[in-house]
Amino acid sequence: MIEQQVPEMGMMFAESWISDVAVTCGIFTETGWSSGSCVHRRISSFDSWWNRNGARTAHQMVQVAARSFGIPVSKIHITETSTNTVANTSPTAASASSDLNGMAVKIACEQIMERLKPYQMANPKGKWEDWVHSAYFDRVNLSANGFYKTPDLGYDWKTNTGRVFNYFCFGAACSEVEIDCLTGDHQVLRTDIVMDVGTSLNPAIDIGQVEGGFVQGLGLFTLEEVRYSQTGSLWTMGPGAYKIPGFGDIPVEFYVHLLRSAPNEKAVYSSKAVGEPPLFLASSVFYAIKDAVMSARHESGIEGIFRLDSPATSERIRMACVDQFTEQFTPLADPTVKDFNVYP
């Protein structure tokens, strides 16, 4: 069965006091008149998000700095986060890292470029190293601190008024699935995604972000079931107790397209956030599974609305495909008998 989803997601933290960032940018001169730029940025990441979020942000900040300076990315070096270079970090979350860090890096680089402008005008045919060398020996400050805070954010939770998000990110997904009515297993045959990322800072990275977010959502909606004991203890403590997506769960045909000609004037270089929004696109798989179950029930002569909770595990899919086998398992009629597991 095929299902389509077109969600939207507001971008930025719900609290304005963490919707800001600072970076330190400096140009280092070396012997031989070679010079490079170093960006000390604030990026605080955690757990499995680093590979999908922090590393992506770091690479894109290198690109922003190189574009601002007009030099190759090979001349940009980015360091890890540290409070001795940039204090009071905000979390790398809410898909706001590129927006905040990118604007702060751009602001810092523009300050330095403004100081280099006289030397560029005096030597228009010169190279980057020539301008930096001249400025350095002329005792010009080649370091700058960039600070950026998202403008016009402010929300009053008591009066339900104000502006909580800087902009919205949109995406659309269409998924085709096949279910096995006897085992409850399913296979995602194909997924097509169109994602609005504004003017992408790096299309290859953004497509990877969309794919990664979608597969994480696949686990959320179809695999990763949370179970508790009767005393409130969590049974599913980690991947050893529940299934996470693997390469066999990725759609057989997987196509990601970035929406063209959709610049976003509210973020760095007209880009848009792309970390978390693709996750909900995986709901297209869940609803495609439900449509497939409905078709199977129709073939068995069962009509009407039915309940299918998320995640759509093999157990739930199998029991929802009602037949002579599932009818042998009736719900417990005795309220004093407690199930071994508790489902939230």
C-alpha positions in Angstrom: 0.0 0.0 0.0 1.1 3.6 -0.7 0.8 6.5 1.7 1.8 10.2 1.5 2.6 12.6 4.3 3.3 16.4 4.1 4.4 17.6 7.5 5.8 20.9 8.6 8.1 21.7 11.5 8.9 25.0 13.2 12.6 25.8 13.4 14.4 27.2 16.5 14.3 26.6 20.2 11.0 27.3 22.0 13.0 29.4 24.5 14.6 32.5 23.0 17.4 32.6 25.6 19.2 29.6 24.0 18.5 30.8 20.4 21.9 32.5 20.2 25.5 31.5 19.5 29.1 32.9 19.5 32.2 32.0 17.6 35.8 33.1 17.5 37.5 33.4 14.1 41.2 34.2 13.6 43.7 34.2 10.7 47.0 32.5 11.4 50.1 33.7 9.6 53.0 31.2 9.0 56.4 31.3 7.5 56.5 31.5 3.7 53.6 33.9 3.7 51.1 31.1 3.8 48.0 31.8 6.0 44.9 30.0 7.1 41.8 30.7 9.1 40.7 29.0 12.3 37.2 29.0 13.6 36.5 28.3 17.2 32.7 27.6 17.3 30.4 26.4 19.9 28.9 23.0 19.1 27.9 20.8 21.9 26.6 17.4 20.8 25.6 14.2 22.6 25.3 10.5 22.0 24.5 9.2 18.5 23.6 12.7 17.3 27.2 13.6 16.8 27.7 11.7 13.6 24.5 13.1 12.1 24.5 16.5 13.6 27.8 17.8 15.0 30.0 16.5 12.2 27.7 17.8 9.6 27.6 21.2 11.3 31.4 21.4 11.5 31.8 20.7 7.8 29.2 23.3 6.8 30.9 25.9 9.1 34.1 25.3 7.2 32.2 26.0 4.0 30.5 29.2 5.4 33.9 30.5 6.5 35.6 29.7 3.1 32.7 31.4 1.3 32.8 34.5 3.5 36.6 34.8 3.0 36.6 33.8 -0.6 39.2 31.2 -0.1 39.4 27.4 -0.6 38.1 25.2 2.2 41.6 23.7 2.5 42.6 26.9 4.2 40.0 26.6 6.9 40.6 24.7 10.1 37.9 24.2 12.7 38.5 23.2 16.3 36.4 21.3 18.8 34.2 23.1 21.3 35.8 24.5 24.4 34.8 27.0 27.0 38.2 28.6 27.0 37.6 29.9 23.5 33.8 30.4 23.5 31.9 30.5 26.8 28.3 29.8 27.5 27.4 27.3 24.8 23.9 26.5 23.8 23.0 22.9 22.9 23.4 21.5 19.4 19.7 20.7 19.1 16.4 21.8 17.5 18.0 21.6 14.1 19.3 25.1 14.7 23.0 24.5 14.6 23.8 25.5 11.1 21.5 28.5 11.3 23.0 29.9 14.5 26.6 28.9 14.0 26.6 29.7 10.4 25.4 33.3 10.9 27.9 33.8 13.8 30.8 32.5 11.6 29.6 34.8 8.8 29.5 37.8 11.1 33.0 37.1 12.4 34.5 36.6 9.0 32.8 39.8 7.7 34.5 41.8 10.5 37.9 40.5 9.4 37.2 41.0 5.7 36.2 44.6 6.5 39.7 45.1 8.1 41.4 43.5 5.0 39.4 45.7 2.6 42.0 48.5 2.4 44.8 46.1 1.6 42.6 44.5 -1.1 41.9 47.9 -2.6 45.6 48.8 -2.5 46.6 45.5 -4.1 43.6 44.3 -6.2 45.7 41.7 -8.0 47.2 40.3 -4.9 46.4 37.0 -3.3 44.9 36.1 0.1 48.3 35.6 1.6 49.5 39.0 0.4 46.6 40.9 2.0 46.9 39.0 5.3 50.7 39.5 5.3 50.3 43.2 4.8 47.6 43.6 7.4 49.6 41.5 9.9 52.7 43.7 9.6 50.5 46.8 9.8 49.3 45.5 13.2 45.7 44.9 12.2 43.6 42.6 14.4 43.1 39.4 12.5 40.7 37.8 15.0 37.1 38.5 15.5 34.2 37.3 17.7 30.9 36.7 16.0 27.6 36.6 17.9 24.2 35.9 16.5 20.8 35.7 18.1 17.7 34.8 16.2 15.8 38.1 15.8 12.2 38.8 16.8 11.7 35.7 18.9 9.5 35.9 21.9 6.6 33.9 23.1 4.4 34.3 26.2 3.1 30.9 27.3 0.5 32.5 29.6 -1.2 34.6 27.0 -0.4 32.3 24.1 1.0 35.1 22.0 4.2 35.9 20.3 6.6 34.3 17.8 8.1 31.0 18.8 9.7 29.9 15.6 11.9 31.7 13.1 10.5 29.8 10.1 9.0 26.5 9.1 10.6 23.6 7.3 8.4 21.5 4.9 8.7 18.0 3.4 6.7 15.4 1.6 7.1 11.7 1.5 5.4 8.8 -0.3 6.1 5.3 0.7 5.0 1.9 -0.7 5.1 -1.1 1.7 4.3 -4.8 1.6 3.2 -6.8 4.6 3.2 -10.5 5.4 -0.2 -11.3 6.9 1.0 -14.6 8.5 4.2 -13.3 10.2 3.5 -9.5 10.5 6.7 -8.7 8.8 6.9 -5.8 6.4 9.1 -4.5 3.7 9.4 -0.9 2.5 9.5 -1.2 -1.3 10.0 2.4 -2.2 10.1 5.9 -0.6 10.2 9.2 -2.5 11.0 12.3 -0.5 10.9 16.0 -1.4 12.5 18.2 1.3 12.6 22.0 1.5 16.1 22.9 2.7 16.1 26.4 1.1 19.3 27.0 -0.8 21.3 24.1 0.5 24.7 24.8 2.0 25.8 21.3 0.9 23.4 19.2 -1.1 25.3 15.9 -0.5 25.2 16.4 3.3 21.6 17.6 3.4 20.5 14.5 1.4 22.3 12.3 3.9 20.6 14.2 6.7 17.2 13.5 5.1 18.0 9.8 4.7 19.3 9.5 8.2 16.4 11.3 9.8 13.9 9.2 7.8 15.5 5.9 8.9 15.5 7.1 12.5 11.8 7.8 12.1 11.4 4.3 10.6 12.6 2.9 13.9 10.3 5.2 15.8 7.2 4.3 13.9 7.8 0.6 13.1 10.4 -1.1 15.4 11.4 0.6 18.6 8.7 -0.4 21.1 9.0 0.7 24.7 8.0 -1.7 27.4 7.8 -1.4 31.2 7.4 -3.9 34.0 4.4 -3.8 36.4 6.6 -2.0 38.9 7.6 0.7 36.4 11.0 -0.6 35.4 12.0 -0.1 31.8 12.5 -3.4 30.1 13.7 -2.0 26.8 17.0 -0.4 28.1 18.8 -0.4 24.7 19.3 -2.1 21.3 19.8 -5.4 23.1 16.2 -5.3 24.2 14.5 -3.9 21.1 15.3 -3.7 17.4 16.8 -0.6 15.8 16.8 -0.1 12.0 19.4 -1.9 10.0 20.4 -1.9 6.4 17.6 -4.4 5.6 15.0 -1.9 6.8 16.0 0.8 4.4 13.6 1.1 1.5 14.5 -1.0 -1.5 14.2 2.1 -3.7 15.0 5.3 -1.8 14.9 8.6 -3.6 15.5 12.0 -2.0 15.0 15.3 -3.8 15.7 18.8 -2.6 13.1 21.4 -3.4 14.6 23.9 -5.9 14.2 27.6 -6.1 13.0 28.0 -2.5 15.5 30.4 -0.8 15.0 31.2 2.9 16.0 34.7 3.7 15.9 34.0 7.5 19.0 31.8 7.6 22.6 31.8 6.6 23.1 32.0 2.8 19.3 31.3 2.3 19.5 27.8 3.7 17.2 25.9 6.0 17.6 23.5 8.8 17.5 19.8 8.0 18.4 17.8 11.1 15.2 16.7 12.7 12.3 17.5 10.3 12.8 14.5 8.0 12.1 12.1 10.9 8.3 12.5 10.8 8.3 11.7 7.1 8.7 8.1 8.1 5.1 8.2 9.3 4.2 7.6 5.6 5.5 4.1 6.2 3.3 3.6 9.3 0.2 4.7 7.5 1.0 2.7 4.4 1.3 -0.4 6.8 -2.1 0.5 8.2 -3.6 0.8 4.7 -2.2 -2.6 3.9 -3.6 -4.1 7.1 -7.0 -2.6 6.2 -6.8 -4.2 2.8 -6.1 -7.6 4.4 -9.0 -7.2 6.8 -11.2 -6.3 3.9 -10.3 -9.6 2.1 -11.2 -11.4 5.3 -14.7 -9.7 5.3 -13.8 -7.3 8.2 -14.8 -3.7 7.7 -14.7 -0.6 9.8 -12.3 1.4 11.8 -9.6 -0.4 13.7 -6.7 0.6 16.0 -3.1 0.2 15.2 -0.7 1.7 17.6 2.8 3.0 16.8 5.3 1.5 16.5 3.7 -0.9 14.0 5.8 -4.0 15.1 5.4 -7.4 13.6 3.3 -8.5 16.5 0.8 -5.7 16.1 0.6 -6.1 12.3 0.0 -9.8 12.7 -2.7 -9.4 15.3 -4.4 -6.6 13.3 -4.7 -9.0 10.2 -7.6 -10.8 11.8 -8.1 -14.4 10.8 -8.9 -17.9 12.2 -5.5 -17.9 14.0 -5.7 -14.5 15.8 -9.3 -15.3 16.9 -7.9 -18.0 19.1 -6.2 -15.3 21.3 -8.9 -13.4 23.1 -8.3 -10.4 25.4 -8.1 -11.1 29.1 -11.5 -10.8 30.7 -10.3 -11.0 34.3 -9.1 -7.5 35.4 -7.1 -9.0 38.3 -4.8 -10.8 35.8 -1.9 -8.5 34.9 0.1 -8.6 31.7 3.8 -9.2 32.0 4.5 -6.0 30.1 3.1 -2.5 30.3 2.8 -0.4 27.2 2.7 3.4 27.5 
